[in-house]
Amino acid sequence: MQAARGTPLNEHEPEHPRRPHLVLFAVVAVAALALDVVSKIVVAAHLPLTRPTPVRLLGGAIYLDQVRNSGAAFSFGTGFTVVLTVVALAVVVVIVRTARRLFSAGWSVALALVLGGALGNLADRLFRSPGVGRGHVVDWISVFGPYGQKWPIFNLADAAITCGAVLAAVLALLGVDFDGRRTRRPSPDDDA
């Protein structure tokens, strides 16, 4: 098959120019952010910090128990809230700059989940007490036991970041690049 100007068509290139998955990226990031923000507003309004007994759901598989976290996930880095705020801002900038190179739907979803989660927790750090850049994140989901006894208490932003990171790891292990193509891994037969 020949192209209009007499040059052969590359079978591996699409006939139409490829576009990055910016709409998919934006929709997933905004959805993750919106779900996190709305859930935190509801939790802050209806699940007081001083509640003596957390809400038990699904036979004790999930407990709703609001806490305020000054650290990162799993309360790592408590006392370094300002540093974590700066790191979150850097992550947001890097992901947004990378978005225009995302021709893979999988990578678009993975990085959008991380971005939406990072923005959700960053919003808490910027706008919640005790002050701008030092705000404590609202965590409210405890699994397999109340008060984070079995697993650290988390929120929907943390869940989005974790799911995005797992998806990114799977894509990287499968050799899927940002452009959607698979990186060919050398096989033992290549040396022969």
C-alpha positions in Angstrom: 0.0 0.0 0.0 1.4 3.4 -1.0 0.7 6.8 0.6 -0.7 9.6 -1.5 2.8 11.0 -2.3 4.3 7.7 -3.3 5.9 6.9 0.0 5.2 3.5 1.6 2.9 3.6 4.6 4.5 2.3 7.8 2.2 -0.6 9.0 3.0 0.3 12.6 1.9 3.9 12.4 -1.7 4.9 12.5 -3.3 6.5 9.4 -4.6 9.4 11.5 -2.3 11.5 13.8 -2.5 10.2 17.3 -3.6 12.6 20.0 -2.8 12.4 23.7 -5.5 11.1 26.0 -6.0 14.5 27.6 -9.7 14.3 28.0 -9.5 10.9 29.7 -6.7 12.2 31.9 -8.7 15.3 32.9 -11.9 13.4 33.5 -10.3 10.8 35.8 -8.2 13.5 37.7 -11.2 15.7 38.3 -13.4 12.7 39.3 -10.8 11.5 41.8 -10.4 15.1 43.2 -14.1 15.7 43.4 -14.9 12.4 45.1 -12.2 13.1 47.7 -13.2 16.7 48.4 -16.9 15.9 48.7 -16.3 12.9 50.9 -14.1 15.0 53.2 -16.7 17.7 53.4 -19.4 15.1 54.4 -17.1 13.4 56.9 -16.1 16.7 58.5 -19.7 17.7 58.8 -21.2 14.4 60.0 -18.4 12.4 61.6 -17.0 14.5 64.5 -13.4 14.0 65.6 -14.6 13.4 69.1 -17.0 10.5 68.2 -16.5 7.8 70.8 -17.4 4.9 68.6 -16.6 4.8 64.8 -19.4 3.8 62.4 -19.1 0.1 61.6 -20.0 -1.2 58.1 -20.0 -4.5 56.3 -19.8 -6.5 59.5 -16.7 -4.7 60.7 -14.7 -4.9 57.4 -14.9 -1.1 57.2 -15.1 1.5 60.0 -15.6 5.3 59.5 -13.5 7.2 61.9 -12.3 10.7 61.3 -8.8 11.7 62.2 -6.5 14.5 61.1 -3.1 13.5 59.7 -0.2 16.0 59.6 2.0 13.4 57.9 2.0 11.5 54.6 0.3 8.2 54.0 0.3 5.9 57.0 1.2 8.9 59.2 4.8 8.8 57.8 6.6 12.2 58.1 4.4 13.6 60.9 5.8 17.1 61.7 7.0 17.6 58.1 3.8 19.0 56.8 5.4 22.0 55.0 7.9 19.7 53.2 5.1 17.3 52.2 3.2 20.3 50.8 6.2 21.3 48.6 6.7 17.7 47.5 3.0 17.4 46.6 3.2 20.6 44.6 6.3 19.3 42.7 4.4 16.0 41.9 1.5 17.9 40.6 3.7 20.0 38.3 5.6 17.0 36.9 2.4 15.1 36.2 0.7 18.0 34.5 3.8 18.6 32.3 3.8 14.9 31.4 0.1 14.8 30.4 0.7 16.1 26.9 2.9 13.0 26.2 0.3 10.5 27.3 -0.9 8.5 24.3 -1.5 5.4 26.5 -5.0 5.2 28.0 -3.5 3.1 30.9 -0.9 5.7 31.7 -3.4 8.5 31.4 -5.6 6.8 34.0 -2.7 5.9 36.3 -1.2 9.4 36.4 -4.7 11.0 36.6 -5.5 9.0 39.7 -2.2 10.1 41.3 -2.8 13.7 40.3 -6.4 13.7 41.6 -5.3 12.2 44.9 -2.3 14.5 45.3 -4.5 17.5 44.7 -7.1 16.2 47.2 -4.6 15.9 50.0 -2.8 19.1 48.9 -6.1 21.0 49.2 -6.3 19.9 52.8 -2.7 21.0 53.5 -3.4 24.4 52.0 -6.8 25.1 53.4 -7.4 23.2 56.6 -6.2 24.1 60.1 -3.7 24.8 61.6 -2.8 27.0 58.6 -1.8 27.4 55.0 0.8 24.8 53.9 0.5 23.2 57.4 -3.0 21.8 57.2 -3.9 18.4 58.4 -5.4 15.9 56.0 -8.8 14.4 56.8 -8.5 10.6 56.9 -11.6 8.6 57.6 -11.5 5.0 56.3 -10.3 2.2 58.7 -10.4 -1.4 57.4 -10.6 -4.6 59.4 -10.8 -2.7 62.7 -11.6 0.6 64.3 -9.2 3.4 65.0 -6.6 2.1 62.4 -5.8 -0.9 64.6 -5.3 -3.3 61.7 -4.5 -0.9 58.8 -3.7 2.8 58.9 -6.7 5.1 58.4 -6.8 6.6 54.9 -9.1 8.7 52.6 -10.2 8.5 48.9 -7.2 10.6 47.8 -4.8 8.0 49.3 -6.8 5.2 47.6 -6.6 7.0 44.3 -2.8 7.5 44.6 -2.3 3.9 45.6 -4.4 2.6 42.7 -2.7 4.9 40.3 0.8 3.8 41.5 -0.2 0.1 41.2 -1.5 0.6 37.7 1.7 2.5 36.8 3.8 -0.3 38.2 1.9 -2.9 36.2 2.2 -0.8 33.0 6.0 -0.4 33.6 6.4 -4.1 34.2 4.5 -4.9 31.0 6.8 -2.5 29.1 4.0 -0.1 28.1 5.4 3.4 27.4 3.7 6.7 27.7 3.1 6.7 24.0 1.2 3.4 24.3 3.8 1.3 22.6 5.4 -1.7 24.2 9.1 -1.7 24.8 10.6 -4.8 23.3 12.6 -6.6 25.9 15.6 -8.5 24.6 15.3 -12.2 24.6 18.1 -14.8 25.2 17.8 -15.7 21.4 18.9 -12.1 20.5 22.5 -12.9 21.3 22.6 -15.8 18.9 
